[in-house]
Amino acid sequence: MSVSLRLSRGGSKKRPYYKIVVANSRAPRDGKYLEQIGTYNPLLAKDDENRVRLVEDRVRYWLGVGGQPTDRVARMLDKAGIKERAATVNPSKGEPGKKAKDRAEDKAAKLVEAEEAKKAAEAEAAEAAAAAAAAPAVEEAAAEEAPAAEEANEATPNSDAGDEADAASGESAQAPAEG
């Protein structure tokens, strides 16, 4: 018969209280056990001396005859200095799962797209502002050109009038020559 040192749950709902027991490894968690060797109350503060209570000589006896502690009980025994426990290394313990990584990648891609859209909108706004700034300059240039054109137009009617006068005088000069 293999013997394990493990926790047996007691207490009410959301108020756990555990007995540290020696039981047949095939027995149910809260079922029949051979001997109670301590208690564990997780509701007490971590530095409270009554959080974990062990009967050391009985624990040593059961370990001596081949009892195997569960991981949680082995941690308690290590902290009490009864049995040293080798630290386990799990390098991927804090690493998120595959779906969480996929969600993070999707979120990062959306942020990049949003930043690119924002930069494009800013560029369009800058171009619009430049065009708006250039439009008054074009209007000012057109306004500066307009008086020159008006002056040219004013000169043209006088010359047209002179041309007409010259034409009229030429016609009158031609008319007497005929006649």
VENBELBEL-V178818 format. One record per residue. N is the residue number from 1. RES is the residue in three letters. SS is DSSP state (H for helix, E for strand, L for the rest). OMEGA is omega in whole degrees, -180 to 180 (none if undefined). D_CENTER is the distance of its C-alpha to the mean C-alpha in Angstrom with 1 decimal. Layout:
# VENBELBEL-V178818
N:RES:SS:OMEGA:D_CENTER / N:RES:SS:OMEGA:D_CENTER
This chain:
# VENBELBEL-V178818
1:MET:L:176:53.7 / 2:SER:L:-175:50.3 / 3:VAL:E:177:49.2 / 4:SER:E:174:45.7 / 5:LEU:E:-174:44.7 / 6:ARG:E:180:42.0 / 7:LEU:E:175:40.7 / 8:SER:E:-173:42.4 / 9:ARG:E:174:40.6 / 10:GLY:E:180:42.4 / 11:GLY:E:-177:41.7 / 12:SER:E:-179:40.6 / 13:LYS:L:-180:37.4 / 14:LYS:L:177:34.5 / 15:ARG:E:-173:37.0 / 16:PRO:E:175:37.3 / 17:TYR:E:-174:40.1 / 18:TYR:E:169:40.9 / 19:LYS:E:173:44.1 / 20:ILE:E:-172:44.1 / 21:VAL:E:172:46.7 / 22:VAL:E:-176:48.5 / 23:ALA:E:173:48.7 / 24:ASN:E:-175:49.6 / 25:SER:L:180:46.4 / 26:ARG:L:-179:47.3 / 27:ALA:L:178:47.7 / 28:PRO:L:-176:45.1 / 29:ARG:L:-178:42.5 / 30:ASP:L:-177:44.4 / 31:GLY:L:-177:47.7 / 32:LYS:L:178:50.8 / 33:TYR:L:-178:50.5 / 34:LEU:L:-176:53.1 / 35:GLU:E:174:52.4 / 36:GLN:E:-177:50.0 / 37:ILE:E:177:49.1 / 38:GLY:E:179:46.6 / 39:THR:E:178:44.1 / 40:TYR:E:179:40.4 / 41:ASN:L:-176:39.0 / 42:PRO:L:-180:35.2 / 43:LEU:L:179:35.4 / 44:LEU:L:180:37.1 / 45:ALA:L:-176:35.3 / 46:LYS:L:-179:34.6 / 47:ASP:L:180:37.3 / 48:ASP:L:-178:39.9 / 49:GLU:L:180:42.8 / 50:ASN:L:179:43.3 / 51:ARG:L:176:39.9 / 52:VAL:E:177:41.3 / 53:ARG:E:-179:45.1 / 54:LEU:E:171:46.8 / 55:VAL:L:-169:50.5 / 56:GLU:H:-176:50.3 / 57:ASP:H:179:53.7 / 58:ARG:H:177:53.0 / 59:VAL:H:180:49.5 / 60:ARG:H:179:51.2 / 61:TYR:H:-176:54.0 / 62:TRP:H:174:51.6 / 63:LEU:H:180:49.6 / 64:GLY:H:-179:53.0 / 65:VAL:L:173:54.1 / 66:GLY:L:178:51.0 / 67:GLY:L:-179:48.5 / 68:GLN:E:179:44.9 / 69:PRO:E:173:42.3 / 70:THR:L:-177:39.0 / 71:ASP:H:-178:35.8 / 72:ARG:H:179:35.4 / 73:VAL:H:178:39.1 / 74:ALA:H:176:39.0 / 75:ARG:H:179:36.3 / 76:MET:H:180:38.6 / 77:LEU:H:178:41.6 / 78:ASP:H:-180:39.9 / 79:LYS:H:179:39.0 / 80:ALA:H:179:42.7 / 81:GLY:L:-179:44.0 / 82:ILE:L:180:45.9 / 83:LYS:L:-180:44.2 / 84:GLU:L:-178:41.9 / 85:ARG:L:178:38.8 / 86:ALA:L:179:37.1 / 87:ALA:L:178:33.4 / 88:THR:L:180:31.3 / 89:VAL:L:177:28.6 / 90:ASN:L:-175:25.6 / 91:PRO:L:-179:23.3 / 92:SER:L:-177:20.8 / 93:LYS:L:-177:20.8 / 94:GLY:L:-177:17.3 / 95:GLU:L:179:15.8 / 96:PRO:L:-180:13.8 / 97:GLY:L:-176:15.9 / 98:LYS:H:-179:16.1 / 99:LYS:H:178:14.7 / 100:ALA:H:177:11.5 / 101:LYS:H:179:11.3 / 102:ASP:H:178:12.1 / 103:ARG:H:179:9.5 / 104:ALA:H:178:6.7 / 105:GLU:H:179:9.1 / 106:ASP:H:-180:9.6 / 107:LYS:H:179:6.3 / 108:ALA:H:179:6.6 / 109:ALA:H:178:10.1 / 110:LYS:H:178:9.8 / 111:LEU:H:179:8.2 / 112:VAL:H:179:11.1 / 113:GLU:H:180:13.5 / 114:ALA:H:178:12.9 / 115:GLU:H:179:13.5 / 116:GLU:H:178:16.5 / 117:ALA:H:179:17.8 / 118:LYS:H:178:17.6 / 119:LYS:H:179:19.5 / 120:ALA:H:179:21.9 / 121:ALA:H:178:22.5 / 122:GLU:H:178:23.2 / 123:ALA:H:177:25.5 / 124:GLU:H:178:27.3 / 125:ALA:H:178:27.7 / 126:ALA:H:177:29.1 / 127:GLU:H:178:31.5 / 128:ALA:H:178:32.6 / 129:ALA:H:178:33.2 / 130:ALA:H:178:35.1 / 131:ALA:H:178:37.1 / 132:ALA:H:178:37.8 / 133:ALA:H:-180:39.0 / 134:ALA:H:-178:41.1 / 135:ALA:H:176:42.7 / 136:PRO:H:178:44.6 / 137:ALA:H:178:45.7 / 138:VAL:H:178:47.1 / 139:GLU:H:178:48.7 / 140:GLU:H:178:50.2 / 141:ALA:H:178:51.5 / 142:ALA:H:179:52.9 / 143:ALA:H:178:54.5 / 144:GLU:H:179:56.0 / 145:GLU:H:-177:57.3 / 146:ALA:H:178:58.7 / 147:PRO:H:178:61.4 / 148:ALA:H:179:62.6 / 149:ALA:H:178:62.8 / 150:GLU:H:178:64.7 / 151:GLU:H:179:67.1 / 152:ALA:H:178:67.6 / 153:ASN:H:179:68.2 / 154:GLU:H:179:70.7 / 155:ALA:H:-178:72.5 / 156:THR:H:180:72.6 / 157:PRO:H:179:74.6 / 158:ASN:H:179:77.2 / 159:SER:H:176:77.6 / 160:ASP:H:179:77.7 / 161:ALA:H:178:80.4 / 162:GLY:H:178:82.2 / 163:ASP:H:179:81.9 / 164:GLU:H:180:83.3 / 165:ALA:H:178:86.0 / 166:ASP:H:180:86.8 / 167:ALA:H:180:86.7 / 168:ALA:H:-180:89.0 / 169:SER:H:179:91.3 / 170:GLY:H:179:91.3 / 171:GLU:H:-180:92.1 / 172:SER:H:179:94.8 / 173:ALA:H:180:96.1 / 174:GLN:H:-178:96.1 / 175:ALA:H:179:97.7 / 176:PRO:H:-179:100.8 / 177:ALA:H:-180:101.1 / 178:GLU:H:-168:101.5 / 179:GLY:L:none:103.9
